[in-house]
Amino acid sequence: MWNDVVISSHQTEPIQAYDHQFQRVPSLLQPGRLLSGVRCVEYHSSAENLRNYHGLPVVEQELVATAVDRRKAEFGDSRWCAHRAMEQFIPDQPILRGHRGMPEFPAPVVGSMTHTTGYRAAVVGRASRWSSLGIDAEPLTPLPEGVFATIASPEERAGLRRLSRRLGRGHGGQGSLGVVLFSAKEAVYKAWYPLTQQFLDFDQARIELREDGSFKARLLVGNAPVPAIEGLWSAAEGYALTMAGVRA
């Protein structure tokens, strides 16, 4: 796997970021915006290069063998990040596909992956510390009004207005925070699903974004395994980045 690429492991570093030539670059995650005991690896590229896809174990390649090259590239890049992140915790093993297509990380770790234009990333942590993890990235392009109205409750919209006033103009205003809210709901879903194998709609997680870069999602679902899911958010370099986790 990836025999033509030599990456220094830097296993004590919780965050690593690489460009398409596998050179180290600055991370988009802001300082302090990583969950405790978790490792994150980023890959900054939009190239439809299948190098990372072909470096995957055959069992993983077969999961998207009939997909178009763009999908294979996104799949390979995000899983390259996941394999690099796993190295700190366990010897490399295939990441299979679970229910509804969610990635199934090998025991004793849990993790999550994301990909969007120009950016792929994965987070991994020990299952003894985290029951589940979720990561999401979105371009900081304001959501269409119809989409924003669908994903944000009146309470959440009011919270974004208050937060926008406190943060000032440097954070792009309510439009950018709407993207952060959307991303946070995606990360929460990724952390929720492994615990329940159940769908979570946008209106079933009420999210409060906080000024310190944290957020809390109250789960409006009967018999939820946890009452809330906590997370972290960043908005930098044209991206909204969110991470959520449920402690073991």
DRENFIDO-897907 format. One record per residue (C-alpha): x, y, z; residue number from 1. Coordinates in steps of 0.02 Angstrom, whole numbers, plus 32768, in hexadecimal, padded with zeros to 4 digits. Each point is the difference from the previous one (the first is absolute). Layout:
residues N
<site x="X" y="Y" z="Z" seq="NUM"/>
...
This chain:
residues 248
<site x="8000" y="8000" z="8000" seq="1"/>
<site x="8042" y="80AA" z="7FCC" seq="2"/>
<site x="80AC" y="7FB1" z="7FE4" seq="3"/>
<site x="803A" y="8095" z="7F97" seq="4"/>
<site x="7FD6" y="807E" z="8087" seq="5"/>
<site x="806A" y="8014" z="809C" seq="6"/>
<site x="7FA9" y="8060" z="808A" seq="7"/>
<site x="8054" y="8027" z="80A4" seq="8"/>
<site x="7F86" y="7FC5" z="8084" seq="9"/>
<site x="8014" y="808D" z="8080" seq="10"/>
<site x="7F93" y="7F94" z="806F" seq="11"/>
<site x="8003" y="807A" z="8091" seq="12"/>
<site x="7FAF" y="8088" z="7F97" seq="13"/>
<site x="7F42" y="8002" z="8014" seq="14"/>
<site x="7FE5" y="805D" z="7F5B" seq="15"/>
<site x="805A" y="7FE4" z="7F5B" seq="16"/>
<site x="7FD8" y="8054" z="7F5A" seq="17"/>
<site x="8046" y="7FD7" z="7F53" seq="18"/>
<site x="7FF0" y="8042" z="7F4F" seq="19"/>
<site x="7FEC" y="7F96" z="7F62" seq="20"/>
<site x="80BD" y="7FE3" z="7FFD" seq="21"/>
<site x="7FFB" y="7FC0" z="80B4" seq="22"/>
<site x="805E" y="8097" z="803F" seq="23"/>
<site x="7FD2" y="8044" z="80AB" seq="24"/>
<site x="7F91" y="809B" z="7FFC" seq="25"/>
<site x="7FA9" y="8066" z="8087" seq="26"/>
<site x="7F63" y="7FB1" z="8045" seq="27"/>
<site x="7F58" y="8056" z="7FE7" seq="28"/>
<site x="7FD0" y="7FD0" z="80B2" seq="29"/>
<site x="8018" y="808F" z="8078" seq="30"/>
<site x="8065" y="7FE1" z="80A0" seq="31"/>
<site x="7F99" y="7FAC" z="8086" seq="32"/>
<site x="7F7A" y="7FC4" z="7F86" seq="33"/>
<site x="802A" y="7F47" z="800C" seq="34"/>
<site x="7FA8" y="7F87" z="8074" seq="35"/>
<site x="806A" y="7FBA" z="808D" seq="36"/>
<site x="8063" y="7F64" z="7FD8" seq="37"/>
<site x="7FCF" y="8003" z="7F48" seq="38"/>
<site x="8073" y="8006" z="7F69" seq="39"/>
<site x="7FD1" y="805F" z="7F62" seq="40"/>
<site x="8052" y="7FF3" z="7F54" seq="41"/>
<site x="7FD5" y="807A" z="7F73" seq="42"/>
<site x="8020" y="7FF6" z="7F45" seq="43"/>
<site x="7FF3" y="80A5" z="7FA2" seq="44"/>
<site x="7FDA" y="7FD7" z="7F4A" seq="45"/>
<site x="7F76" y="8000" z="7F7D" seq="46"/>
<site x="8060" y="7F9A" z="7F80" seq="47"/>
<site x="7FA8" y="7F69" z="7FB8" seq="48"/>
<site x="809C" y="7F99" z="801F" seq="49"/>
<site x="7FE2" y="7F48" z="8023" seq="50"/>
<site x="80A7" y="7FE3" z="8055" seq="51"/>
<site x="7FB4" y="7FF7" z="80AE" seq="52"/>
<site x="7F70" y="7F94" z="7FC2" seq="53"/>
<site x="8077" y="7F81" z="7FB3" seq="54"/>
<site x="8065" y="7FFF" z="80A1" seq="55"/>
<site x="7F6C" y="7FC1" z="8064" seq="56"/>
<site x="7FEA" y="7F49" z="802D" seq="57"/>
<site x="7FA5" y="7FA5" z="7F74" seq="58"/>
<site x="7F6A" y="7FE2" z="8071" seq="59"/>
<site x="7FEB" y="80BC" z="8011" seq="60"/>
<site x="801B" y="8024" z="7F47" seq="61"/>
<site x="7F75" y="7F86" z="7FD8" seq="62"/>
<site x="7F83" y="8069" z="8065" seq="63"/>
<site x="7FFF" y="8084" z="7F75" seq="64"/>
<site x="8046" y="7F9B" z="7F6F" seq="65"/>
<site x="7F73" y="8033" z="7F8A" seq="66"/>
<site x="8001" y="80B9" z="8030" seq="67"/>
<site x="803E" y="808E" z="7F93" seq="68"/>
<site x="80B4" y="803B" z="8017" seq="69"/>
<site x="7FCD" y="809A" z="8063" seq="70"/>
<site x="7FA8" y="7F95" z="8082" seq="71"/>
<site x="8093" y="7F87" z="8007" seq="72"/>
<site x="8078" y="8091" z="801C" seq="73"/>
<site x="7F98" y="8049" z="808F" seq="74"/>
<site x="7FEC" y="7F53" z="804A" seq="75"/>
<site x="80B8" y="7FD8" z="7FF3" seq="76"/>
<site x="803B" y="80A8" z="8043" seq="77"/>
<site x="7F8F" y="7FFF" z="8099" seq="78"/>
<site x="802D" y="7F4C" z="8028" seq="79"/>
<site x="80B9" y="8028" z="7FEA" seq="80"/>
<site x="7FE5" y="807F" z="808B" seq="81"/>
<site x="7FA8" y="7F7F" z="806B" seq="82"/>
<site x="808A" y="7F7F" z="7FEC" seq="83"/>
<site x="8083" y="8082" z="802D" seq="84"/>
<site x="7F9D" y="8033" z="8099" seq="85"/>
<site x="7FEC" y="7F4A" z="8038" seq="86"/>
<site x="80BC" y="7FE4" z="8000" seq="87"/>
<site x="8010" y="8051" z="80AC" seq="88"/>
<site x="7F8C" y="7F80" z="804E" seq="89"/>
<site x="8007" y="7F59" z="7FA4" seq="90"/>
<site x="8059" y="7FA6" z="7F71" seq="91"/>
<site x="7FB1" y="802A" z="7F59" seq="92"/>
<site x="7F62" y="7F9F" z="7FD6" seq="93"/>
<site x="7F75" y="8012" z="7F7F" seq="94"/>
<site x="7F71" y="8077" z="8026" seq="95"/>
<site x="7F63" y="7FA6" z="7FCA" seq="96"/>
<site x="7F51" y="8041" z="7FDC" seq="97"/>
<site x="7F78" y="7FED" z="8081" seq="98"/>
<site x="7F45" y="8020" z="8002" seq="99"/>
<site x="7FC3" y="8088" z="7F87" seq="100"/>
<site x="80AF" y="8011" z="7FBB" seq="101"/>
<site x="804D" y="8047" z="809E" seq="102"/>
<site x="80BA" y="7FD6" z="8014" seq="103"/>
<site x="8022" y="7F72" z="8078" seq="104"/>
<site x="80A6" y="801C" z="8058" seq="105"/>
<site x="805C" y="7F69" z="8047" seq="106"/>
<site x="7FFD" y="7FE5" z="80BB" seq="107"/>
<site x="803F" y="804A" z="8071" seq="108"/>
<site x="7FED" y="80A9" z="7FA9" seq="109"/>
<site x="7F71" y="806D" z="7FC2" seq="110"/>
<site x="8008" y="8086" z="7F7C" seq="111"/>
<site x="7FAE" y="806A" z="7F7C" seq="112"/>
<site x="802C" y="8048" z="7F55" seq="113"/>
<site x="7FCC" y="8095" z="7F96" seq="114"/>
<site x="8024" y="8043" z="7F53" seq="115"/>
<site x="7FD0" y="809D" z="7FA3" seq="116"/>
<site x="804B" y="8069" z="7F75" seq="117"/>
<site x="80B9" y="8016" z="8026" seq="118"/>
<site x="7FFF" y="7FAD" z="80AA" seq="119"/>
<site x="7FF8" y="7F51" z="8048" seq="120"/>
<site x="8019" y="7FCD" z="80B6" seq="121"/>
<site x="7FE9" y="7F76" z="807F" seq="122"/>
<site x="7FFF" y="7FF3" z="80BD" seq="123"/>
<site x="8027" y="7F64" z="8064" seq="124"/>
<site x="7FFF" y="7FDC" z="80BB" seq="125"/>
<site x="8000" y="7F6D" z="8076" seq="126"/>
<site x="7F58" y="7FAB" z="801E" seq="127"/>
<site x="802C" y="7FF8" z="80B8" seq="128"/>
<site x="7FF8" y="80BF" z="8003" seq="129"/>
<site x="7F7F" y="8028" z="7F79" seq="130"/>
<site x="7F64" y="7F9D" z="7FD6" seq="131"/>
<site x="7FF1" y="805B" z="7F5A" seq="132"/>
<site x="8049" y="8092" z="7F9E" seq="133"/>
<site x="7FC3" y="806E" z="7F72" seq="134"/>
<site x="805B" y="807C" z="7F90" seq="135"/>
<site x="7FBC" y="806F" z="7F76" seq="136"/>
<site x="8044" y="8088" z="7F8D" seq="137"/>
<site x="7F9D" y="8076" z="7F91" seq="138"/>
<site x="8032" y="8092" z="7F90" seq="139"/>
<site x="7FD2" y="80A6" z="8053" seq="140"/>
<site x="7F82" y="802D" z="7F7B" seq="141"/>
<site x="7F5D" y="8040" z="804B" seq="142"/>
<site x="7F73" y="7F82" z="7FF7" seq="143"/>
<site x="7F6B" y="8025" z="7F8F" seq="144"/>
<site x="7F74" y="804D" z="8068" seq="145"/>
<site x="7F90" y="7F69" z="7FE7" seq="146"/>
<site x="8087" y="7F89" z="803F" seq="147"/>
<site x="8029" y="806F" z="8095" seq="148"/>
<site x="7F48" y="8008" z="8031" seq="149"/>
<site x="7FF5" y="7F43" z="7FF6" seq="150"/>
<site x="8097" y="7FD9" z="806D" seq="151"/>
<site x="7FF5" y="808D" z="8081" seq="152"/>
<site x="7F75" y="8012" z="8080" seq="153"/>
<site x="7FC5" y="80AE" z="8037" seq="154"/>
<site x="8062" y="7FE5" z="80A1" seq="155"/>
<site x="809E" y="7FD5" z="7FA0" seq="156"/>
<site x="7FED" y="8094" z="7F8A" seq="157"/>
<site x="7FEF" y="8074" z="8096" seq="158"/>
<site x="809B" y="7FB3" z="804C" seq="159"/>
<site x="8062" y="801D" z="7F60" seq="160"/>
<site x="7FCD" y="80B7" z="7FFD" seq="161"/>
<site x="803C" y="8017" z="80B3" seq="162"/>
<site x="80A3" y="7FA5" z="7FDE" seq="163"/>
<site x="801E" y="8065" z="7F61" seq="164"/>
<site x="7FF1" y="80A2" z="8061" seq="165"/>
<site x="807B" y="7FC3" z="8085" seq="166"/>
<site x="8080" y="7FC1" z="7F83" seq="167"/>
<site x="7FFB" y="809A" z="7F90" seq="168"/>
<site x="8021" y="800E" z="7F47" seq="169"/>
<site x="809E" y="7F98" z="7FFF" seq="170"/>
<site x="7F9D" y="7F5D" z="8002" seq="171"/>
<site x="7F98" y="8020" z="7F64" seq="172"/>
<site x="7F5B" y="8023" z="8056" seq="173"/>
<site x="7F65" y="7F97" z="8010" seq="174"/>
<site x="8012" y="7FB7" z="7F52" seq="175"/>
<site x="80A5" y="7FAB" z="802B" seq="176"/>
<site x="7FBE" y="7FCA" z="80A9" seq="177"/>
<site x="7F6D" y="7FAE" z="7FA7" seq="178"/>
<site x="807D" y="7F92" z="7FA4" seq="179"/>
<site x="8055" y="7FD7" z="80A6" seq="180"/>
<site x="7F56" y="7FCE" z="8046" seq="181"/>
<site x="7FDF" y="7F8F" z="7F6B" seq="182"/>
<site x="80AC" y="7FB2" z="8011" seq="183"/>
<site x="7FE8" y="7FE6" z="80BB" seq="184"/>
<site x="7F5E" y="7FA2" z="7FDF" seq="185"/>
<site x="805B" y="7F91" z="7F83" seq="186"/>
<site x="808A" y="7FDB" z="807E" seq="187"/>
<site x="7F7F" y="7FDC" z="8088" seq="188"/>
<site x="7FA7" y="7F85" z="7F8D" seq="189"/>
<site x="80A3" y="7FA5" z="7FDE" seq="190"/>
<site x="801D" y="7FF1" z="80BD" seq="191"/>
<site x="7F4A" y="7FD0" z="8020" seq="192"/>
<site x="7FE8" y="7F78" z="7F7E" seq="193"/>
<site x="8080" y="7F80" z="803F" seq="194"/>
<site x="7FA9" y="8003" z="80AA" seq="195"/>
<site x="7F50" y="7FE7" z="7FBF" seq="196"/>
<site x="7FFE" y="7FC9" z="7F49" seq="197"/>
<site x="7F72" y="807E" z="7FF0" seq="198"/>
<site x="7FE8" y="8099" z="7F92" seq="199"/>
<site x="8009" y="80AB" z="8055" seq="200"/>
<site x="7FA6" y="808D" z="7FA7" seq="201"/>
<site x="803A" y="80B4" z="8004" seq="202"/>
<site x="7F74" y="8033" z="8076" seq="203"/>
<site x="802A" y="7F74" z="807B" seq="204"/>
<site x="80A4" y="8050" z="8036" seq="205"/>
<site x="7FF6" y="80B0" z="804A" seq="206"/>
<site x="80AD" y="804D" z="7FF5" seq="207"/>
<site x="804B" y="808E" z="8063" seq="208"/>
<site x="80A1" y="8045" z="7FB5" seq="209"/>
<site x="806C" y="8052" z="8085" seq="210"/>
<site x="8079" y="8090" z="7FF0" seq="211"/>
<site x="8092" y="7F96" z="8040" seq="212"/>
<site x="7FF4" y="7F8A" z="7F6B" seq="213"/>
<site x="7F9D" y="7F78" z="8058" seq="214"/>
<site x="7F4D" y="7FCA" z="7FE1" seq="215"/>
<site x="7F7B" y="7F96" z="8051" seq="216"/>
<site x="7F79" y="7F9E" z="7FA5" seq="217"/>
<site x="7F65" y="7FD7" z="8065" seq="218"/>
<site x="7FB1" y="7F62" z="7FBB" seq="219"/>
<site x="7F43" y="8010" z="7FED" seq="220"/>
<site x="7FE5" y="7F45" z="7FED" seq="221"/>
<site x="7FAA" y="7F87" z="8075" seq="222"/>
<site x="806F" y="7F7C" z="8052" seq="223"/>
<site x="80A0" y="8051" z="7FC1" seq="224"/>
<site x="809B" y="7FA9" z="8046" seq="225"/>
<site x="8043" y="80AA" z="8035" seq="226"/>
<site x="7FA2" y="80A4" z="801E" seq="227"/>
<site x="807D" y="806A" z="7FA1" seq="228"/>
<site x="809B" y="7FF7" z="7F93" seq="229"/>
<site x="808E" y="807D" z="8017" seq="230"/>
<site x="8075" y="803E" z="7F79" seq="231"/>
<site x="8077" y="8083" z="7FBE" seq="232"/>
<site x="7FF5" y="8075" z="7F6B" seq="233"/>
<site x="8077" y="806A" z="7F98" seq="234"/>
<site x="7FE6" y="8076" z="7F6D" seq="235"/>
<site x="80A3" y="8024" z="7FA6" seq="236"/>
<site x="804C" y="800C" z="7F52" seq="237"/>
<site x="7F58" y="7FEF" z="7FAB" seq="238"/>
<site x="7FC3" y="7F65" z="805D" seq="239"/>
<site x="7F8E" y="7FD5" z="8090" seq="240"/>
<site x="804C" y="7F70" z="8063" seq="241"/>
<site x="7FA2" y="7FA5" z="808A" seq="242"/>
<site x="8024" y="7F6D" z="8070" seq="243"/>
<site x="7F8B" y="7FA4" z="8077" seq="244"/>
<site x="801A" y="7F72" z="807A" seq="245"/>
<site x="7FAA" y="7F94" z="8082" seq="246"/>
<site x="806F" y="7FCC" z="8090" seq="247"/>
<site x="8009" y="7F49" z="802E" seq="248"/>
